[in-house]
Amino acid sequence: VVAGRAGAVRELMAKLKLVAAPTFEANVGATIAGGDPVPVKMTFRHRTKSVLLEWMGNRTGKSDADSFMEMVEAWELEDPFNRESVDLLLDNYPGAALAAYQVYIDELLKAKVKN
């Protein structure tokens, strides 16, 4: 059993890098009125703890689209990822900005409890 744990620790150590990758992917549940959320894979910008705290503190007065563009750099939708498409998404699905923000923060801080 001990040998197995040592191997698992070595494997984890081999995967962990002190400097995180600049981006990460996560699914965001886009809520559709009257239906179930539809998962949309998005590529988010990684932020260090200090940069994240500064970014969160400076969001006052910014639009949802501005914050969305600062968090996300790509998505797996047929429409291109650009400001016009983001504006259209957030206008048609008002909960999408909050859903993306929650996933973003959860992924960065790993606040989710894994069973």
C-alpha positions as CSV (number, residue, x, y, z in Angstrom):
1,V,0.0,0.0,0.0
2,V,2.8,2.4,0.9
3,A,4.6,1.8,-2.4
4,G,1.3,2.6,-4.2
5,R,0.9,5.9,-2.4
6,A,4.5,6.8,-3.2
7,G,3.9,6.2,-6.9
8,A,0.7,8.3,-6.8
9,V,2.6,11.2,-5.1
10,R,5.4,11.0,-7.7
11,E,2.8,11.1,-10.5
12,L,1.1,14.1,-9.0
13,M,4.4,15.9,-8.6
14,A,5.3,15.2,-12.2
15,K,2.0,16.9,-13.3
16,L,2.2,20.0,-11.0
17,K,4.1,23.0,-12.3
18,L,4.8,26.0,-10.2
19,V,3.7,28.3,-13.0
20,A,0.2,27.4,-14.3
21,A,-0.7,27.3,-17.9
22,P,-1.9,30.6,-19.3
23,T,-5.3,29.2,-20.2
24,F,-7.6,26.4,-19.0
25,E,-10.9,25.0,-20.4
26,A,-14.1,24.5,-18.5
27,N,-17.8,23.9,-19.3
28,V,-20.2,26.6,-18.5
29,G,-23.9,25.8,-18.3
30,A,-25.7,28.3,-20.5
31,T,-29.2,28.5,-19.1
32,I,-32.0,28.4,-21.6
33,A,-35.4,29.7,-20.5
34,G,-37.8,26.8,-20.0
35,G,-35.0,24.2,-20.6
36,D,-32.0,22.6,-19.1
37,P,-28.6,24.3,-19.1
38,V,-26.5,23.6,-22.2
39,P,-22.8,23.0,-21.6
40,V,-20.5,25.3,-23.6
41,K,-16.8,24.7,-23.4
42,M,-14.9,27.9,-22.9
43,T,-11.2,28.7,-22.7
44,F,-10.4,31.0,-19.8
45,R,-7.4,33.1,-19.0
46,H,-5.5,32.0,-15.9
47,R,-4.8,34.6,-13.3
48,T,-2.5,34.3,-10.3
49,K,-4.1,34.9,-6.8
50,S,-2.8,38.4,-6.6
51,V,-3.8,39.3,-10.1
52,L,-7.2,37.7,-9.6
53,L,-7.9,39.7,-6.5
54,E,-6.9,42.9,-8.2
55,W,-9.1,42.0,-11.2
56,M,-12.1,41.2,-9.0
57,G,-11.6,44.5,-7.2
58,N,-11.5,46.5,-10.4
59,R,-14.7,45.1,-11.9
60,T,-16.9,47.9,-10.5
61,G,-18.4,49.9,-13.3
62,K,-17.5,47.4,-16.0
63,S,-20.1,45.8,-18.2
64,D,-20.8,42.1,-18.2
65,A,-19.4,42.0,-21.7
66,D,-16.2,43.7,-20.6
67,S,-15.7,41.3,-17.7
68,F,-16.6,38.3,-20.0
69,M,-14.0,39.4,-22.6
70,E,-11.4,39.7,-19.8
71,M,-12.1,36.2,-18.5
72,V,-12.7,34.2,-21.7
73,E,-10.6,34.0,-24.8
74,A,-12.4,31.3,-26.8
75,W,-15.5,29.1,-26.9
76,E,-16.7,26.1,-28.7
77,L,-19.7,27.6,-30.5
78,E,-20.4,28.0,-34.2
79,D,-20.3,31.8,-33.9
80,P,-16.8,33.4,-33.7
81,F,-15.5,34.6,-30.4
82,N,-15.6,38.4,-30.6
83,R,-17.2,41.3,-28.8
84,E,-20.2,41.4,-31.2
85,S,-20.9,37.7,-30.5
86,V,-20.4,38.1,-26.7
87,D,-22.8,41.0,-26.7
88,L,-25.4,38.9,-28.6
89,L,-24.9,35.9,-26.2
90,L,-25.3,38.1,-23.1
91,D,-28.3,39.9,-24.5
92,N,-30.1,36.6,-25.4
93,Y,-29.0,34.7,-22.3
94,P,-28.7,37.2,-19.4
95,G,-27.5,34.5,-17.0
96,A,-24.5,33.5,-19.1
97,A,-22.2,36.2,-17.7
98,L,-22.8,35.1,-14.1
99,A,-22.5,31.4,-15.0
100,A,-19.2,32.0,-16.7
101,Y,-17.9,34.1,-13.8
102,Q,-18.9,31.4,-11.2
103,V,-17.2,28.7,-13.2
104,Y,-14.1,30.9,-13.7
105,I,-13.7,31.6,-10.0
106,D,-14.5,28.0,-8.9
107,E,-11.9,26.7,-11.3
108,L,-9.2,29.1,-10.3
109,L,-9.8,28.6,-6.6
110,K,-10.9,25.0,-6.8
111,A,-13.8,25.8,-4.5
112,K,-15.8,22.8,-5.7
113,V,-16.0,19.9,-3.4
114,K,-15.1,16.7,-5.2
115,N,-16.9,13.5,-4.1
